[in-house]
Amino acid sequence: MSLFPRIAEQKMLDALEDGAFDNLPGAGRPIADLNTSDGLDPVTRAGYRIMSEAGALPEELQLRNLLRDARADLARATDPEERARLGARVADLGLRHAMAQEARLRGR
């Protein structure tokens, strides 16, 4: 993948993480009905449907949420030992999130 799409995607993910899209019309509602034929192969569509019905999130989104929460915890922490522990957690989650993003971009 060329550099521009990667930069654009990272900017969008950063904006999403910062809540820039939270107040848009339709926020929190599905963009499309995952049960329709929208160009996805049947296996992928079935997987998305099962995940949606179970309330599951893809690994990348789970890690993004954990990273956001860990950063907030770090920002509130005052104890040096706790800050060091939380800093290590933020670094670990950041790396795992970046790896999940890269895997998705490469198509696993």
C-alpha positions as CSV (number, residue, x, y, z in Angstrom):
1,M,0.0,0.0,0.0
2,S,1.3,3.4,-0.9
3,L,2.1,6.0,1.7
4,F,-0.9,8.4,1.2
5,P,-3.6,5.8,1.9
6,R,-1.8,4.7,5.1
7,I,-1.5,8.3,6.3
8,A,-5.1,9.0,5.4
9,E,-6.3,5.9,7.3
10,Q,-4.2,6.7,10.3
11,K,-5.6,10.3,10.4
12,M,-9.1,8.9,10.3
13,L,-8.4,6.3,13.0
14,D,-6.9,9.0,15.2
15,A,-9.9,11.3,14.6
16,L,-12.2,8.3,15.5
17,E,-10.2,7.6,18.6
18,D,-10.4,11.3,19.6
19,G,-14.2,11.3,19.2
20,A,-14.3,13.6,16.2
21,F,-17.1,11.5,14.6
22,D,-19.2,11.0,17.7
23,N,-21.7,13.8,17.0
24,L,-22.3,13.1,13.3
25,P,-25.8,12.2,12.2
26,G,-26.3,8.5,12.4
27,A,-23.5,8.0,14.9
28,G,-23.9,4.6,16.6
29,R,-26.1,3.2,13.9
30,P,-24.9,0.6,11.3
31,I,-23.8,2.1,8.0
32,A,-25.4,-0.8,6.2
33,D,-27.3,-3.9,6.8
34,L,-24.7,-6.6,7.0
35,N,-27.3,-9.2,6.0
36,T,-27.5,-7.9,2.5
37,S,-25.5,-8.7,-0.5
38,D,-23.1,-5.7,-0.6
39,G,-20.2,-7.2,-2.5
40,L,-18.8,-9.3,0.4
41,D,-18.2,-13.0,-0.2
42,P,-20.7,-15.2,1.6
43,V,-18.2,-16.4,4.2
44,T,-17.2,-12.9,5.2
45,R,-20.8,-11.7,5.3
46,A,-21.7,-14.7,7.5
47,G,-18.8,-13.9,9.9
48,Y,-19.8,-10.3,10.1
49,R,-23.4,-11.2,10.8
50,I,-22.5,-13.6,13.5
51,M,-20.2,-11.1,15.2
52,S,-22.8,-8.4,14.9
53,E,-25.5,-10.6,16.5
54,A,-23.2,-11.6,19.3
55,G,-22.1,-8.0,19.9
56,A,-18.5,-8.9,19.3
57,L,-15.9,-6.5,18.0
58,P,-13.0,-7.3,15.7
59,E,-9.6,-7.5,17.5
60,E,-8.4,-4.2,16.1
61,L,-11.4,-2.3,17.6
62,Q,-11.2,-4.1,20.9
63,L,-7.5,-3.1,21.1
64,R,-8.3,0.5,20.1
65,N,-10.9,0.7,23.0
66,L,-8.4,-0.8,25.5
67,L,-5.7,1.6,24.3
68,R,-8.0,4.6,24.7
69,D,-9.0,3.6,28.2
70,A,-5.3,2.9,29.2
71,R,-4.3,6.4,27.9
72,A,-7.1,7.9,30.0
73,D,-5.9,6.0,33.1
74,L,-2.3,7.1,32.4
75,A,-3.4,10.7,32.1
76,R,-5.2,10.5,35.5
77,A,-2.4,8.6,37.4
78,T,-0.2,10.5,39.8
79,D,1.8,7.8,41.5
80,P,5.1,7.2,39.7
81,E,5.0,3.4,39.9
82,E,1.4,3.4,38.6
83,R,2.4,5.7,35.8
84,A,5.3,3.5,34.8
85,R,3.0,0.4,34.8
86,L,0.3,2.2,32.8
87,G,2.9,3.6,30.4
88,A,4.1,0.1,29.7
89,R,0.5,-1.0,29.2
90,V,-0.1,1.9,26.8
91,A,3.0,0.9,24.8
92,D,2.0,-2.7,24.7
93,L,-1.5,-2.0,23.6
94,G,-0.3,0.6,21.1
95,L,2.0,-2.0,19.5
96,R,-0.7,-4.7,19.4
97,H,-3.1,-2.2,17.9
98,A,-0.7,-1.2,15.2
99,M,0.0,-4.9,14.4
100,A,-3.7,-5.6,14.1
101,Q,-4.1,-2.6,11.8
102,E,-1.2,-3.8,9.7
103,A,-2.7,-7.3,9.5
104,R,-6.0,-5.9,8.4
105,L,-4.4,-3.7,5.8
106,R,-2.5,-6.7,4.4
107,G,-5.6,-8.7,4.3
108,R,-4.2,-11.0,7.0
